[in-house]
Structures are given as structure tokens and as C-alpha cells.
Amino acid sequence: MKGYKKYYFNKTMWALVTLVIAVILNFILPRLMPGDPVSAIASRAAKGMTDQTAIQKVYEDYVRTFGINKPLYVQFFHFVANLFKGNLGVSFVYYPRTVLDILSKSVWWTICLQLPAIIVGWLLGNILGAIAAYIKGAWDKAVLPAFLFLSNMPAFGMAILLQFFLGVQFKLFPTSLGYGYDLNPNMSLHFIGSVIYHYQLPFWSIVLITIGGQAIGMRSMSIYELNADYVKYSRFLGIKDRKIVRYVFRNAMLPQITGLALSLGTMVGGALVAEMIFSYPGLGTTLLTAITGRDYPLISGCTLIITIMVLIANFLVEIVYGLIDPRVKAAQQE
């Protein structure tokens, strides 16, 4: 138990150090982008004004409001102080809406899309990969090229293919948005049906990509374990193959659990391009709007969520590994 405390303490400290570095980068990198985002807001506010002095005053008022006239280190400490209060600032593009208000709506669209898609893709990929490794023969030769194709297909490529064939050519599903453009979000059956209808193409574009990578990984690990010495020895002793296979796939699943955790951690970042292609009202579309509008607070908020999700996923994977992997347990007892 003492060894485990040291193990988890070290992992916690590394996670905190990584978080501090990530917060610094999340603040600095967006502000290195060229251009002046406040000028766009000021120009909209000063529309119709002809007095240059008044226009300049409007611009200066917005600069003071957003605090970008202060030195960078002062802005950073102000940013960190607001973080502890749960305040991510005010969006430039969606002014006067706060970043927290924007993200609290868009993040749920992303989670409801990508969480089920990643889990379904992970389950199907591991099942198909294990079957391909165990059966071999014609099945393996038939599905392996498909796995390789899916694993090497980028998320935006799959999204474009489904959008073109199932949306444009066959008109089976809508090609954009998260619900009908003529609807307002509510809990009616009509609105829910529209959400499910628009959900199909983004969902399956993520599922298919996830299946390919997970199936390749599971197939490789299963083949390695099936050829291990303990399997040969167990068969020599006459142990039933069904019992051996259970341990084989249990060992092969360890790296796949890591893959699942990392996929869940990066779900707000890994497949955001698919959201952008379908104009899905999640973090992907929000981040794209923030980048094109040079919206520093909103960019920092989006990337901070992605960073925290990845750190949490990595940390949870370390905890799970410490509990289920006998090699980690043995190392802590030395």
C-alpha cells in the first residue's frame, strides 16, 4: 500500500505540473496570433459614426473593457485569478456573452455526440479485432484491409465521404447543423426527432474512424498474446481453449483501455473537425469561430477544456493500470 501511495503521488504531481504549463500555453499562444480582435467589435459599435475622435474613444473603451491594453504578465495574473473564480472572461466575437455561458452550451453537444460514438467504435473495433486474430484465415484477410483503410482515414475525410454520398447524393440525412434551422431548442418530440436525424452522419463518421484504429490494435495484441509461451504451455497441459482465450484477451485489452481513456480525453479535440464540416453546434464549430475571430478568451476556454480532459483521462488510466496490471503492482512492492 505504501508503494501505491508513492505511485499515485508521483502521478498526481506530474499532472499538476502539466496543468500549470498547459494553462500558461493556453493563455500565451492565442495572443501570439496577428491582428487586433477588438477593432472588429469597435467597428460594429461605431457603425454610422463619422467623428474620428468618437470612433477612437469607442475603440479605447473596448480595449479597457477587455484589458488588452495592460502588459501581458498583468493580463496573465488576471486570467489565473479569474480561473479560480470560474470566470473565463467575456467573448470578443459573441460580446457581451461570457465564455463560460458559450462553452456550457456547446460542450454538451460535443459530449453527447462523441462520447457514445467513441464507446460504440471502441467496443465494435475490439470485438472485430479479437475475432480477426482468433479466427484468422479468410475472415482476417477480408477485414484487415478494411481496418487499415479506416485507421488511416482522417476524421474530416470520413465526414466528407459520408456527407457527399449519404447526404448529397442519396439525400438520406441532412448535411449540416444539429437540428432543423427553423426550430428552437425545446423538449418536444419534433425537436428531439430532428436532433436524432441530424445526429446520424457526425456520429457514424466518428464511429467508423474509431473502429479502424481499435481493431488494428486489438488484432495485433491478440496475435502477440496467442503466440506467447504461457498460451502454448497451457494448451500443452490440456487447459480448455475457451479458458485460455479469456486470459489472452484480458491481457490484450490493457493497451486498448489506454486507447479508450485517451480517446475519451481527447473527444473534445480529436474529432472536432468532423463537427466543423457538419456545422454541428459543438465545441468544434465554437473553436473555429473563435479562431477566425481571434477571440482570445474563447480560444483559451476551448483549449483549456481539451487540456483538462486529456489530463484527467491520463490520470485515470494510471489509476486503472495500477489496479489491474500485475506488473505495476509488482513494481510497487519491490
Helices and strands as residue ranges (DSSP letters): H 2-31, H 37-45, H 52-66, H 72-84, H 99-135, H 137-152, H 155-162, I 163-169, H 189-226, H 229-236, H 241-265, H 272-277, H 283-292, H 296-324, H 326-333
